[in-house]
């Protein structure tokens, strides 16, 4: 790569194939659309079938190429089926964006066990299962990129009461480190993006009024919450050749929120 | 096609395929050629039916190398029009290039009942008429070689769009306890859904006969991808190309890649969690009103699909009325297309507000039962484009 600093050379994503879980909404759908615009064939996977279909249709209408898949990432069988479908389409994943996630807010003492289990199953087990299926295939080719979606809650206490969610996202951050070390020999780079408060269905309630949004924004040095598109740049960076020598890292995309102690 | 040609036209036929299995299947049809060069050398007429643009370009290079002066090259492949234009430029003046695209089934190819769009020099075409007549009951001269390719792509985009539109409205209806059979009957009585409603939805979808063996989801996705590329290249919106490709690829993901392409309804059912086994007799109160709203929306979609198809054809250099006349003789035919063949202005006879209102009523039905409305949303986008000055 010496001497090849041109953007086109470092972003040679056209013709590649990406799998984006949680691709039906929020950060996942923004990532799916951006990757398709960069020329990748995008497999849009989401347990909300209709939203995966809608995002795939938007991508196709905009001139990209996408295939929608219904999948519950917490199920090993469903994840295996997802990747079998990718195989059947004649594709081998070059990129996986592990964006599927759920959140339940609540104090530690009040959180129902079912909600805790669901967050662990989707955020942590689901990320692991998809990473494993993708890595198996990438290992047979010339490697690939895996980008996990962590959170500022992987580093610091969350803004709202969400200790269990924070625990799962801490796990995603650590999985990123361990998987990066293990998979490097196969040419697979594993990194994570850790968004702060981002305007998705996750936080709709906490941004429901101007006052609430102003309160959230006041804690962020850049003075506003993130849009899903703000997170996409970091994903494209990790997917690109600019990140050829980076693995096991988690990049905070939080408007500077974690620079403050309170 | 080779078998039919061999049987019905008294000609010396050489046959070549890169696939040994295909050559084995062609045993007894003409003379097998050992190489493509052997097949091309001394041929007066060269006919090709190839999978995609790359293969056509590759064979054109072979024709350039091996064909004799004065030979005629007829490509039947469904490819991008620029590919055949490039072929004509590459082979001129030594070899005349004609373009043909086929419609109907493998059975029609065997019985010589295909419909062909034909493009190229009229005198050269008429010289081949005995051969083409052996292959096709309906032969439509559409002008230049590129037009034959463009119109096939437009036709298939329209057919796939109509199928998805019917499927989406049927699934929305089913989510309101309106059976498929009753809705299809209502569409038929109102003259909606064109050829696709009768020959695909009624004959195959309602009969549960969508199994492998007919024009597959995978092949249709290839054709619609080409049509979408044509739209991009000619600066026309993809319109239903977006949802159609999502649906075809979604159906492929669910294992329906080799099934007849109207099987997209099974994908929609899975996406909407709606059962296809709804008993047509089990109608809820208000089903008639739902059927009325769905018919009104289908009328709008028929109109917009025709509008978009003719817009795309026009952008590809085929006048709207000529395109409508050609499409009226193929599987894209509908009352809206036939109306446009008589008077292209007929598509503009209803105001955009009225069209949008009919779509809005069905959008509300879809939202109330959490059924995806990909076609309806896309139609709204297209209406907005037209309202903003989109052309035909």
Interface residues (C-beta under 8 A of the other chain):
Chain A: X43 X49 X50 X53 X54 X56 X57 X58 X59 X60 X61 X62 X63 X65 X66 X67 X68 X69 X70 X85 X88 X89
Chain B: X225 X228 X232 X237 X238 X239 X241 X242 X243 X244 X245 X246 X247 X249 X250 X252 X253 X254 X255 X257 X270 X271 X272 X273 X370 X371 X372 X374 X377 X378 X381
